[in-house]
Amino acid sequence: MAERVVGLVLEAIDLDALLARVDVDGLIDRVDVDKIVARVDVDAIVERVDIDQLIARVDVDELIGRVDVKKLVDRIDIDALVEQTEVGTIIARSTSGVASEALDLVRAQGVGLDDFVARWVDRILRRRTGDWPAGPPVLVGTPPGTPEEGP
């Protein structure tokens, strides 16, 4: 019997007219949104999100097009980057390597020039160099038949 009464009452009520009289903005203003949000289980929502599907929907070209590369580069601290990569040390090492090679070349040229001048001086002074040792005895050894000098 109650079902029949409820059915008759609902038929008698004009729902459109009733809803037209409801102040929806007033109802929304009375809702405590913070209280509703506090009841939401964010972890449960995140678990339901399909990350692969979400990423597939991202237009990477459009995203990259929005990046201001100049502004990004301006934010880079070059000095800190150089300190971390030790570029200064690498430059110093390579520069000292080049300087060492140049110095070795100059020394080698000096030795060659010294030998050249010594040969010409020996010719001018008519020195016989065939009897001379090839170098210091400690480095080249003593020729056979030569008495060794003592301390």
C-alpha positions as CSV (number, residue, x, y, z in Angstrom):
1,M,0.0,0.0,0.0
2,A,2.9,2.4,0.8
3,E,4.3,1.8,-2.7
4,R,1.1,2.7,-4.3
5,V,0.8,5.9,-2.2
6,V,4.4,6.9,-3.0
7,G,3.8,6.2,-6.7
8,L,0.6,8.4,-6.7
9,V,2.4,11.2,-4.9
10,L,5.3,11.2,-7.4
11,E,2.9,11.2,-10.3
12,A,1.1,14.2,-8.8
13,I,4.3,16.2,-8.3
14,D,5.6,18.1,-11.3
15,L,9.3,17.4,-11.0
16,D,10.3,20.0,-13.6
17,A,8.5,22.7,-11.8
18,L,10.0,21.6,-8.5
19,L,13.5,21.6,-9.8
20,A,13.0,25.0,-11.4
21,R,12.4,26.4,-8.0
22,V,15.5,24.9,-6.5
23,D,18.4,27.4,-6.0
24,V,21.3,25.2,-7.3
25,D,24.0,27.9,-6.6
26,G,22.7,28.2,-3.0
27,L,23.1,24.4,-2.6
28,I,26.6,24.4,-4.0
29,D,27.6,27.3,-1.7
30,R,26.5,25.2,1.3
31,V,28.7,22.2,0.2
32,D,32.0,21.9,2.2
33,V,34.4,21.0,-0.6
34,D,37.4,20.6,1.8
35,K,35.5,18.0,3.7
36,I,34.7,16.1,0.5
37,V,38.3,16.2,-0.7
38,A,39.5,15.0,2.7
39,R,37.4,11.8,2.2
40,V,38.9,11.1,-1.2
41,D,41.5,8.3,-1.3
42,V,44.1,9.7,-3.7
43,D,46.2,6.6,-3.6
44,A,43.3,4.5,-4.8
45,I,42.7,6.9,-7.6
46,V,46.4,6.9,-8.7
47,E,46.4,3.1,-8.7
48,R,43.5,3.1,-11.2
49,V,45.3,5.5,-13.6
50,D,46.9,3.7,-16.6
51,I,50.2,5.6,-16.9
52,D,51.0,4.1,-20.3
53,Q,47.7,5.2,-21.8
54,L,48.2,8.7,-20.3
55,I,51.7,9.0,-21.8
56,A,50.4,7.8,-25.2
57,R,48.0,10.7,-25.2
58,V,50.8,13.3,-24.8
59,D,51.9,15.0,-27.9
60,V,55.7,15.2,-27.4
61,D,56.3,17.5,-30.4
62,E,53.8,20.0,-29.0
63,L,55.3,19.7,-25.5
64,I,58.9,20.3,-26.9
65,G,57.6,23.2,-29.0
66,R,56.5,25.0,-25.8
67,V,60.0,24.7,-24.2
68,D,61.9,28.0,-24.3
69,V,65.4,26.7,-25.0
70,K,67.1,30.1,-24.7
71,K,65.6,30.6,-21.2
72,L,66.6,27.1,-20.3
73,V,70.2,27.6,-21.5
74,D,70.4,31.0,-19.7
75,R,69.7,29.1,-16.4
76,I,72.8,26.9,-16.8
77,D,75.6,27.9,-14.5
78,I,78.6,27.4,-16.9
79,D,81.2,28.0,-14.1
80,A,79.7,25.3,-11.9
81,L,79.6,23.0,-14.9
82,V,83.3,23.6,-15.7
83,E,84.2,23.0,-12.1
84,Q,82.3,19.6,-12.1
85,T,83.8,18.4,-15.4
86,E,87.3,19.7,-14.6
87,V,87.6,21.1,-18.1
88,G,90.2,23.6,-16.7
89,T,92.4,20.7,-15.5
90,I,92.1,19.0,-18.9
91,I,93.0,22.3,-20.7
92,A,96.0,22.8,-18.4
93,R,97.2,19.2,-18.9
94,S,96.9,19.4,-22.7
95,T,98.6,22.8,-22.7
96,S,101.5,21.6,-20.6
97,G,101.7,18.5,-22.9
98,V,102.1,20.8,-25.9
99,A,104.6,22.9,-24.1
100,S,106.6,19.9,-23.1
101,E,106.7,18.6,-26.7
102,A,107.8,22.0,-28.0
103,L,110.5,22.2,-25.3
104,D,111.7,18.6,-26.2
105,L,111.8,19.7,-29.9
106,V,113.9,22.8,-29.0
107,R,116.2,20.6,-26.9
108,A,116.7,18.1,-29.7
109,Q,117.4,20.9,-32.2
110,G,119.9,22.3,-29.7
111,V,121.7,19.0,-29.3
112,G,121.9,18.6,-33.1
113,L,123.2,22.2,-33.5
114,D,125.8,21.5,-30.7
115,D,127.0,18.4,-32.6
116,F,127.2,20.3,-35.9
117,V,129.2,23.1,-34.3
118,A,131.5,20.7,-32.5
119,R,132.3,18.8,-35.8
120,W,133.2,22.1,-37.6
121,V,135.3,23.3,-34.7
122,D,137.1,19.9,-34.6
123,R,137.8,20.2,-38.4
124,I,139.0,23.8,-38.1
125,L,141.3,22.9,-35.2
126,R,142.2,19.7,-37.0
127,R,141.4,17.6,-33.9
128,R,141.3,13.8,-34.3
129,T,138.1,12.7,-32.6
130,G,138.5,9.0,-33.3
131,D,140.3,8.4,-30.1
132,W,137.8,10.1,-28.0
133,P,135.3,8.0,-25.9
134,A,131.7,7.8,-27.1
135,G,130.5,9.2,-23.8
136,P,130.9,9.0,-20.1
137,P,132.3,5.7,-19.0
138,V,129.4,5.0,-16.6
139,L,127.0,5.3,-19.6
140,V,128.9,3.6,-22.4
141,G,131.2,1.4,-20.4
142,T,135.0,1.4,-20.5
143,P,136.7,0.4,-23.7
144,P,138.6,-2.9,-23.5
145,G,142.2,-2.5,-22.5
146,T,141.7,0.8,-20.7
147,P,142.5,0.9,-17.0
148,E,139.6,1.9,-14.8
149,E,139.9,5.0,-12.8
150,G,139.5,4.6,-9.0
151,P,137.7,6.9,-6.6
